[in-house]
């Protein structure tokens, strides 16, 4: 890898990354069918679309835990009732650097990659993004020893 490519991978468009094939469901799909599809595809979310294929929301594992489990909702409840509406999306031309900032700012793990909530290119996960960065960072940066004078101000962990 030449020096130029070491620097420029941050500006590479996310549309060129190995995006996941998203599970796409209609707003009327039952929560049970949506969860089954997520399990079958081993994916953490489903992109919800209306009859014109316009993205109207996203249904995530977090939605299952916070809006469905422990409620009186039936498993046949339409996913539109528990999805996160107005899903955030990233344009395929957004850079890797933009995507890192986006995930950090919004505290999410999956984002549809599309143009204006249509023309879905795929799904970008934080795992795919971090794997791409790790594969492209120079080895000497990844293997730097910890700095002794760096002390965390907050406790991490469980």
Secondary structure as the mmCIF struct_conf table of DSSP 4:
data_model
#
loop_
_struct_conf.conf_type_id
_struct_conf.id
_struct_conf.beg_label_comp_id
_struct_conf.beg_label_asym_id
_struct_conf.beg_label_seq_id
_struct_conf.end_label_comp_id
_struct_conf.end_label_asym_id
_struct_conf.end_label_seq_id
HELX_RH_AL_P HELX_RH_AL_P1 UNK A 3 UNK A 8
HELX_RH_3T_P HELX_RH_3T_P1 UNK A 9 UNK A 11
BEND BEND1 UNK A 12 UNK A 12
STRN STRN1 UNK A 13 UNK A 13
HELX_RH_3T_P HELX_RH_3T_P2 UNK A 14 UNK A 16
BEND BEND2 UNK A 17 UNK A 17
STRN STRN2 UNK A 20 UNK A 20
STRN STRN3 UNK A 23 UNK A 26
TURN_TY1_P TURN_TY1_P1 UNK A 27 UNK A 28
BEND BEND3 UNK A 29 UNK A 29
STRN STRN4 UNK A 30 UNK A 30
HELX_RH_AL_P HELX_RH_AL_P2 UNK A 31 UNK A 41
TURN_TY1_P TURN_TY1_P2 UNK A 42 UNK A 42
BEND BEND4 UNK A 44 UNK A 44
STRN STRN5 UNK A 45 UNK A 49
TURN_TY1_P TURN_TY1_P3 UNK A 51 UNK A 52
BEND BEND5 UNK A 53 UNK A 53
STRN STRN6 UNK A 55 UNK A 60
HELX_RH_AL_P HELX_RH_AL_P3 UNK A 61 UNK A 63
HELX_RH_PI_P HELX_RH_PI_P1 UNK A 64 UNK A 68
TURN_TY1_P TURN_TY1_P4 UNK A 69 UNK A 70
BEND BEND6 UNK A 71 UNK A 72
TURN_TY1_P TURN_TY1_P5 UNK A 75 UNK A 76
BEND BEND7 UNK A 77 UNK A 77
STRN STRN7 UNK A 78 UNK A 78
HELX_RH_3T_P HELX_RH_3T_P3 UNK A 79 UNK A 81
TURN_TY1_P TURN_TY1_P6 UNK A 82 UNK A 82
BEND BEND8 UNK A 83 UNK A 83
STRN STRN8 UNK A 84 UNK A 85
BEND BEND9 UNK A 86 UNK A 86
STRN STRN9 UNK A 89 UNK A 90
TURN_TY1_P TURN_TY1_P7 UNK A 92 UNK A 93
BEND BEND10 UNK A 94 UNK A 94
STRN STRN10 UNK A 95 UNK A 95
HELX_RH_AL_P HELX_RH_AL_P4 UNK A 96 UNK A 106
TURN_TY1_P TURN_TY1_P8 UNK A 107 UNK A 107
BEND BEND11 UNK A 109 UNK A 109
STRN STRN11 UNK A 110 UNK A 115
TURN_TY1_P TURN_TY1_P9 UNK A 116 UNK A 117
STRN STRN12 UNK A 118 UNK A 125
HELX_RH_AL_P HELX_RH_AL_P5 UNK A 126 UNK A 136
BEND BEND12 UNK A 137 UNK A 137
HELX_RH_AL_P HELX_RH_AL_P6 UNK A 139 UNK A 142
TURN_TY1_P TURN_TY1_P10 UNK A 143 UNK A 143
HELX_LH_PP_P HELX_LH_PP_P1 UNK A 144 UNK A 147
TURN_TY1_P TURN_TY1_P11 UNK A 148 UNK A 149
BEND BEND13 UNK A 153 UNK A 154
#
